[in-house]
């Protein structure tokens, strides 16, 4: 499988490439960036580590890589400022993103290609990509709340002294202010989280609040998120490459799940080689259900505003 990363010279794109290299699942990784010298340097650095990791083709270049790519991962975009919401990025990022979509479409992607949006605001941009590229909507996905979900699990594990891989919990809805914590199905080592020693409602509120602010917290500390988002990207691409049918909270244009249509947001999604294989409308607490619907309404209003601005 060949993965091309648009924005591969930047922090997120290069961390994604490194995660994919160490994962050893994909055969070919191509880094595409406006800064061609930076992309070439990142590719060379990765190439040097190859003999100790995996037998892969790692290179840089331009949109000539798109026609042979199985996954087109778009990470390019302007960074979010510490006190800026992801939705505030819209006016600064949409124009750049539309130019990228035009270049991808002009290059001629495979009919079976998966377009994987990571750039923020990811739900809005995923919706635009699904409308503009002419691919089946199942083949246009966004990272959505997969990153928020692994952040959420990591913070729960750290607070309770639990093994991170045994913490199961989800964030659904928007990758942003209206994201929804799904406590109803959260477990640690198969135990309901409310039964786990040390758990209480106050702690739950604190952990979710920190999860929601994690992106800004990382930006304040180091200027931008890279490692965890690279791992989250790898989670999704490996599910595609292996056709593993993993259930992941990724963003796609909804077609009725939880009563939501024509807006991209995250629900439990079965991910395989064709992108979205299915969506799982699992039973939720009423407040969780309402939260997801509210998230959809927030995003729908934003999409309408964007379309008016760009004349779509």
N, C-alpha and C positions, 0 to 999 in steps of 0.2 A: 504494500500500500504506500502511495505517495501522499505526503502532507505538505502543502505550501502554506507558509505563514506570512500574511501580509502585515507588515509592521515588525518583521522578524529581527530588525536591528535594535529595537527598543527593549525596555526592561521586561515587559510582559511577554513579548514575542520570543525573546531569547531564553527566558526562563521556561517557557512552554517547550521550546526546542530541546533544551537540556533535559527536561522531564521525559520527553519522548525518546531521547537518546538513551537515557538510563533505563527506561522501561523496555527497550529492545524489541518492541512489537512491530513498529512500522519499518518499512524497508528504506524509504527515501524521505528526506526532510529538505525542503527548499525555503530559503529565507528571502523574502521580497521586501524591499524598503526604499523609500524615497532617497534616503541616505545610503547609496550603494556601497560606499566604502565601509560604513559601519556594519552593514549586513555581511559584507565579505569578511570582515574581521571576526564577526561572531561565528560565521560558518567555519572559518579556519580554526578558531579556538576549539569548537566542537569536534571538528575533524581530527585534531591532534589527540583527543581523548578516546577516539573510537577503538583502537586496538585493545583497550582494557575493558570495553563495555559491550559493543555489539557490532556486527557487520552491516553497516548501513551506508547509503549514499547521502552525503551532506554537502549542500552547495548553496550558493546565493545567485541572484539574478533578478529578472523582471517578470512581467506578465506572460512571457513565453512559456513559463512553467504551468500556467493554469490549465491548458487543454489536456495535459497528462496527469493532472492531480485528482486524487480520489476524495480528499478532504481539503477545502479551501478555508483556512482559519484566519479570520480578520481581527487583528489586535490593534491596528493602527488607530491613533486618536490622541487628542490632547488630554493631558493628565488633569484629574480633578484636584481642585484646590482644597486645603484642609477643611474650610468652612463652607464648602460648596456641595450641594446635593447632586446626585447623579443626574437628576432631571434638569438641573441648571446647566449641564453641559450641552444641552440640545443645540442651542444657537451657535455654539462654538464647534460642534462636531458633525452636525448633519451635513453641511455642505461638503466637508472632506469625505464623509462616508459615501455620499451619492457619487462623487467622482470615482471612488474606488469601485463601487458597484458597476458603473459604466465601463470601467476598464476591464473588470472581470467578465462582464457580458460580451464586450467586444472581442476579448481573447478567445471566447468560445469554450466554456467548460463542458466536460463530459455530461451526457444525459443523466448518468448515475451519480454525479458528484454531489457531495454534501457540503453546503456552505454553512460554516460554523462561526457565528458572530460572538465576539468577546468585547469589542469596543462598547463604551458606555455613552448614553443610557441604553443598555443592551436590549431591553424589551422593545423599546421604540425602534431601534435600529434593526432588530430582527423582523419586526413587522414591515418596515420599509423594504428590507431585502427580499422578503417573501413576495411582496407586491411587484417589485421591479425586475427580478431576475428571470422570471418565466419558468422557473423550476417548480415541480410539485412542492406544496407547502411542507410536506413531510421531510423534504430534503434541505430545508432551511431552518436551522436551529440556533438558539442562543445559549450561552453559558448559564444564564438565568441565576437561580439561587443555589446552584451546585457549590459555588465558592462560599456563600453564606452558610450553607449546610455544614461544610467541613469545618469552617470557623466555629460554628455553634457547637459541634461535637467536641472540638478540641478544648473549648473553654469549659464545657461541662465536665470533661474528663479531668482537666487540670484542677478544677475546684473540688471535685469529689475524690481525687486520687484514684480514678478508675483507668483501666487500660483504654486508650483512645480508640482502638479498633473495635472495642466491644460496646461503644456508645452508639446507639442508633437514634437519630432524631432528625427532623426535617424542617427546613424553612421553605415556604411556598409563596406564590404570588409574585409581586414585583421585586426585582433586585434593586431595592431602594427603600425609601421611607415607609412605604405601606406593606413591607414584607410581613409574613405571618408565621409565627412559631407554631409547630404542630406538636403540642405536648401530649395530645391524646394517644399517640402511638409511640412515644419515646420510651426506650428501654436501655438498660445497662446489663450486659451479659444475659440478656433474655428476660430480666426482671423489669416490671413496670417501674418507671423512674421515680414515681411517688413513693415506692416502697424501699428505695435505696437509702442506706444510712446517710444522714446529713442533709437530706433533701427537704426543702420547704418552699412555700409559695414566694416568700421574699427573695430567696436565692434565685428562683426561676425568673423573676422580674429583672434582677440584676444581671443575670447571664444574657438574657435576651437584649437588654439595653446595650450591653457591651458588644454583643454580636452585631447589632445594627450600626454601632459606631466604629466597628473594627477597621473598616477601610480608612476612615479619617485618622484613626489612631496610628495605623501603619504609616500613612503619609506624613504625619507629624514627626514620626520617629526616624524614617529613612528616605522620605521623598516620594515613595510610591511602592505599591505592592507588587511582588514578583514571584517569590517561591511558592506560596500557597496557590496563587492563581494558576501558575504553571502546572501544579499537581492536579488542580481541578480540571484544567483543559485536558491533561493526560487521561483522567478518568473517563471523560466523554469520548475522546478519540479512540481509546483502547476498546471501549464498548462497541464502537463502530467497526474497528478493524477486525475484532474477533467475533463480531455478530453475536455478542454474549447475551443480548436481551436483558441487560441490567436495568433496573428501575432507578432512574436518576431524576432529580428535580431541575430539569432544563426548560428553557423557554421555547415556545413555538406558538404559532397562530392557532388559537383554540377553536374547536368546532362543536362545542356543546358541553364539554366537561365542566361540571359544577354550574351548568347553565350559562357559561361564558362563551361568546362567539366573537370572531373578528378582532381579537386583540391578542398580542403575544405576551404570555406570562408563564410562570413555572407551575406545573402540576406534576404528580408522579408519572413519569414517562418511561415507557419501555424503549430502550435505545439499542439499535442493531445496525446492520450494514446499510440499510436503506434510510437510516436516520430515525424518524419517529415510527416505531412499529405499532405502538398502541399507547393509550393513556389510561390510567387507572383511577377511577373515581371512588377512592376508598372513603369509608364512613368517617366523618369528622365531627367534632363538637360543634354545636350551632354557632358559637362565636368564631370558630376557625373558618367555617363555611362563609359566614358573613364577611370576615376579614379578606378572604380571597376575592369575593365579589366586589368588595370596596376597592381592592387593589386593581381589579379590572376596570372599574369606573374611573379611577385616577388616571390609569394609563390610556384609556380611550379618549379622555378629554385632552391629554397631552398630544396624542397622535393627531387628533383633529386640528389642534393648534399648529402643529408642525406642517400638516398638509396644506393648511391655508397659507402658511408662510412660503412654502416651496411651490405652491400652485398645483399640488397633487390631488 
